[in-house]
Amino acid sequence: MKHHVQITINGRSVDTWVEERKLLVQFLREDIELTGAHIGCVIGECGACSILLDGEIIKSCLILAVQADGHEITTIEGIEDRGKLDGVQQSFGDEYGVQCGYCSPGMILSSHALLANNPNPTEAEVRYALAGNTCMCTGYGQIIKAVLRAAEQVKGQTT
């Protein structure tokens, strides 16, 4: 059975019908064709499907698309500005925080959520914020450096 949903995705209003049992990550990838959120474990452990729902980081494999009705979603595709990488994305590149890239969208969005609430995190706070994301390639050192670098840039822009 299909249900009508109205969702704002990356600033764009989406008014459509969706199967009642379709996961949000599947809806984003298959119906909306935003493939930045990856399908990994499908049990909320790896963080590859992480997105922002009303500004809060969530695992999109753990909720149904119909549950997003009336909410605002930001995916990795929605944080760049007119083709220019945002500060967190740029820092990940500058600090070599990306290897295979599978975990990167979730890591970057988790970092966004952290910096939105805490623009000057400690290393321990960064580690805690990223704890819901698994990376099999980098060993996390470069990712943590990237988040701390992005925080420094944000701090430099506000002073």
N, C-alpha and C positions, 0 to 999 in steps of 0.2 A: 504494500500500500504506500502511496506517495503522500507527502505532506508539503504544504506550501511554507516556504521560509523567506524571510527578508533579512539579509545579513550585509553589513558593510565590510568589504574586504579590500584592504589597502586603499581606503578612501573612496572606493567605488561601491555604489549600492547594487546588490545582487538580489533579484526577486525571481525565485524559481521554485520548482518542485523537486523533492528529493525522497528517495526510498527511506522508509522509517528506520531501517536497520543499518544504514550506510554510515561507516565511521567518518568523522570529520576529515581525517587525513585522506581518505579515499575520495571524498567529495571534492576537496581542494585539488587533488592531483587529477582525478578522472573527469569531473564535471566542469571545474573552473580552469583546468589546465595550468595550475600553479604547482610546479613539481619540486619546489625548493624544500618543502617538508618531506622528508624521506620516510618510507615505511621500513622500520627495522624490526624490533622485537614484537610489536603489537601487544605488549603487556605493560607499557609505561616504564620500562627499565633503562632503555638506551638513550632516550632524548632526541633521537634523530628526527622525530616528527614534531618537535617543539614549535609552538607559535605563540603569539600574544593574543589573548582574548580579553578585550576591555583593558588592555595594558598589562595584564598579568600573564606570566609564562605558564603554559599548560602543555600537556602531552595530547596531541590531537588524535592519537590512537585510542584514547581512553574515553572519548565522548562521541556521541552520535551527532551527525550534521544537524539534525532537527533541534538539538539542544543549543545550537548556536543562533537560533532564530532570535532576531532583535538585538544581537550583539555586534561588536566591532572586532574584526580580526586583522592582525598584521602578520604577514608572512615575511620571509627573508626578501622576497621580491618587492616588498612595500617599504623598505627602509632606505633605499637609495633615493637620491634627489636628482631628478632629471638626468639620469645616466651616470651620476657621480656617486662613488662609494661614500657611505657615511663614515664617521670617525672610527667606529668599532671595526667595520669591515676593512678599512684602510690599515688599521693597527694590526689586524690579523695577518694581512699580507706583509706588512713591514717587519713584523716580528717572526715570520715564518710559522705562524700558528695554524697553518693549513697544510695537510699532506694529501691524503686521498680525497678529502673534502666531504665525506659522507656525514660526519658529525657537525661540520662547520655551521650550517644554518641554525641548528639548535643551540650550539655554543654561542654564536653571535647574538641570537635573540635572547638567550638567558643573560648574556652580558648587558644587553640593552635594558632588560628589566631591572637588573641590579643597579646600573648607573642612573636610571630614572629615579630610583628610590634612595640611592646612596652614591652621590657623585664622587666621593672620596673614600673608596673602600680600602681596607687592609688586604694583604695577601690572604689571610685566613677567611675574610668575608668573600673574596673572589672564589676561593676553593669551595666554600659552602654553597655559593650560588650556582656553581657549575657541577655540583655533586650529582645532579640528576641527569647528567650527560656523560656518555661513555665514548672515549676515543681510543682506538686500538693502535694508532700510528704515532702520535706525537709525544706521548709521555707527559702531557699537560704543562710542562715547563714553559714552552713557547706560548701556549694559549694564555696562561696566567700573565706572562709578560705583556701580551697583547692587550689584555683587559686593563692592566695597570697603566699602560701607555695611553690607552683611550681615555682613562680617567684623568690623567695628567693633561691631556689636550682639552678635555671639557673644563677642567679647573682653570686652565690658562685662558680660555675664552670668556670665563665669567669674572675674571679679576681685572 
